[in-house]
Amino acid sequence: MLGIMAAPGCSPVGIDKSAFVVRLPRVALRIPKQKSHRVASLLSKYLLDMPRVKHIVEDPQDPSMRLLLFSEAIAQPDLEGVSEEKILAVKEIVPLDVVQHEVVLDYSYWPVEHILKEILPAGCHIAHLNLREDLLTYKKIIAEVILDKNPKLKTVVNKVGTITNEFRVPEFEILAGEPSLVTEIKQHGATFRLDYGMVYWNSRLEGEHKRLFAQFKPGQVIVDMFAGIGPFAIPAAQQGCAVYANDLNPTSVKFLKLNSDINKVGESIKAFNLDAREFMRKLVTEEEGCVGEIASSTLIAENSLNGTRIPSSKENSSSLTEGSDMPSSKKPEERKAKKAKVSEVVKMKISDVKPWEHFDHVVMNLPASALEFLDVLNGLLCKGRWKGTMPRVHCYCFMRSNETNADIVKKAETYLGGSIADPDVYVVRDVAPNKIMLCVSFNLPEEVAIAVTATEPAALDQNDALSLE
Ligand SMILES: C[S@@+](CC[C@H](N)C(=O)[O-])C[C@H]1O[C@@H](n2cnc3c(N)ncnc32)[C@H](O)[C@@H]1O
């Protein structure tokens, strides 16, 4: 990145590779090839120490000779700074022939892999930058260099401003490459197709998704009120759960449905496109059908219409993130073992589930306002119809530095309308200097959730069925 910043005169259209050339004058010791390693080990602490730059190079004047390049600190021809003792030891092996040499770092020298390792989710072909203010002047050239150095990448974008819309979708400026933001990401053995410009996705939640779905057991029923494109729902279904997954964003629900099909868990997930409160009420009052279900064919048709070509999973499998700790970096045997394990899991059919009788977990990942949605759980379940234990709620929220865990639990209790016993408050991640994301988990108190007056389940009103086709 330093090389990019230091490069003056870069045109935003195309890359002027000559602008990336940096010349470093260095003092060197000229010695015969056969003695070079012996002398280099004597002088090691004085020699050039730069990543990917050799400190022993061939003498351009004579291929039988080598140049030992000194660090910037040894800049004088008399090798001032090197101990007398070392100089004497060297002189016993070779004559002290000190010359000047120029180290040339060209365009190919400047790496971008380390940047991408942090920002590029496995399988993805879109590099999503979040450039600092002082780098914005160079945004186009930064993007073009990243694209140029990584043939598997198709698009480089920069996040613009803060997220304010209710679907939590950031605004992106396309800096280089193809204008499409449709891509595929691998996470925990699942494939997620998404349109970065239309749906919420945050790869920093990868660990949190896993922490939570690892708590779900095969055969359990999961209710995800703010499901996005399915990072909780799909792995949960893959490990043998049935999932009711809802999102207000119709595009998220279309991708959720498509991802259910891609990951072969379509029979275990029912997708809804409703406001979360409405979704919860419908879930426990309807006995048949699937209100809000979205046909994945709609999405496939849209993608082919706009000409978007999404690289296949196969193409992406050897992506840049190979060698990182992302799932794609797994060795083939590990991947095979994982696949075998997934296929051993008995998938649960959503059609066999009666959510008005029982569900096990409620996931609420809308940190900006999920606490407020806890009110929908008050009196939600019907006495005489509910069976078994009470569901465990996982409600995400933000906490400011002037707040305590107790303040957050108090807020949760206020919205829920009842007290919470033994809440588990887990710190998910730092969001800003004064803000962290938390997950508050607790068992839904029976006295809060079960309605005092038992009512018969309402009949399904077919007019409620939502079609996005
Ligand atoms: C922070 S994202 C979480 C998505 C997903 N669970 C994840 O972990 O990536 C919150 C999601 O809630 C959806 N959302 C916002 N308001 C909603 C509402 N009132 N009812 C249902 N979903 C809503 C947004 O569209 C967004 O996809």
The ligand as an SDF file (V2000), in Angstrom:
LIG
                    3D

 27 29  0  0  0  0  0  0  0  0999 V2000
  -27.9510   -6.9400   10.7250 C   0  0  0  0  0  0  0  0  0  0  0  0
  -28.8240   -7.7270    9.4430 S   0  0  0  0  0  0  0  0  0  0  0  0
  -28.6040   -9.4220    9.9120 C   0  0  0  0  0  0  0  0  0  0  0  0
  -28.7570  -10.3980    8.7910 C   0  0  0  0  0  0  0  0  0  0  0  0
  -28.2790  -11.8020    9.1150 C   0  0  0  0  0  0  0  0  0  0  0  0
  -28.9740  -12.3780   10.2340 N   0  0  0  0  0  0  0  0  0  0  0  0
  -26.7790  -11.8260    9.3470 C   0  0  0  0  0  0  0  0  0  0  0  0
  -26.3360  -12.1920   10.4320 O   0  0  0  0  0  0  0  0  0  0  0  0
  -26.0450  -11.4880    8.4260 O   0  0  0  0  0  0  0  0  0  0  0  0
  -30.4640   -7.3660    9.8310 C   0  0  0  0  0  0  0  0  0  0  0  0
  -31.5030   -7.8020    8.8280 C   0  0  0  0  0  0  0  0  0  0  0  0
  -32.7790   -7.4420    9.3280 O   0  0  0  0  0  0  0  0  0  0  0  0
  -33.6140   -7.0330    8.2680 C   0  0  0  0  0  0  0  0  0  0  0  0
  -34.6750   -6.1780    8.8470 N   0  0  0  0  0  0  0  0  0  0  0  0
  -34.6290   -4.8690    9.1570 C   0  0  0  0  0  0  0  0  0  0  0  0
  -35.7780   -4.4780    9.7150 N   0  0  0  0  0  0  0  0  0  0  0  0
  -36.5810   -5.5610    9.7590 C   0  0  0  0  0  0  0  0  0  0  0  0
  -37.8950   -5.8070   10.2420 C   0  0  0  0  0  0  0  0  0  0  0  0
  -38.6340   -4.8460   10.7810 N   0  0  0  0  0  0  0  0  0  0  0  0
  -38.3950   -7.0490   10.1500 N   0  0  0  0  0  0  0  0  0  0  0  0
  -37.6710   -8.0520    9.5860 C   0  0  0  0  0  0  0  0  0  0  0  0
  -36.4250   -7.8740    9.1190 N   0  0  0  0  0  0  0  0  0  0  0  0
  -35.8740   -6.6640    9.2060 C   0  0  0  0  0  0  0  0  0  0  0  0
  -32.6720   -6.3260    7.3090 C   0  0  0  0  0  0  0  0  0  0  0  0
  -33.1810   -6.3440    6.0000 O   0  0  0  0  0  0  0  0  0  0  0  0
  -31.3760   -7.1490    7.4650 C   0  0  0  0  0  0  0  0  0  0  0  0
  -31.2910   -8.1490    6.4870 O   0  0  0  0  0  0  0  0  0  0  0  0
  1  2  1  0
  2  3  1  0
  2 10  1  0
  3  4  1  0
  4  5  1  0
  5  6  1  0
  5  7  1  0
  7  8  2  0
  7  9  1  0
 10 11  1  0
 11 12  1  0
 11 26  1  0
 12 13  1  0
 13 14  1  0
 13 24  1  0
 14 15  1  0
 14 23  1  0
 15 16  2  0
 16 17  1  0
 17 18  1  0
 17 23  2  0
 18 19  1  0
 18 20  2  0
 20 21  1  0
 21 22  2  0
 22 23  1  0
 24 25  1  0
 24 26  1  0
 26 27  1  0
M  CHG  2   2   1   9  -1
M  END
$$$$
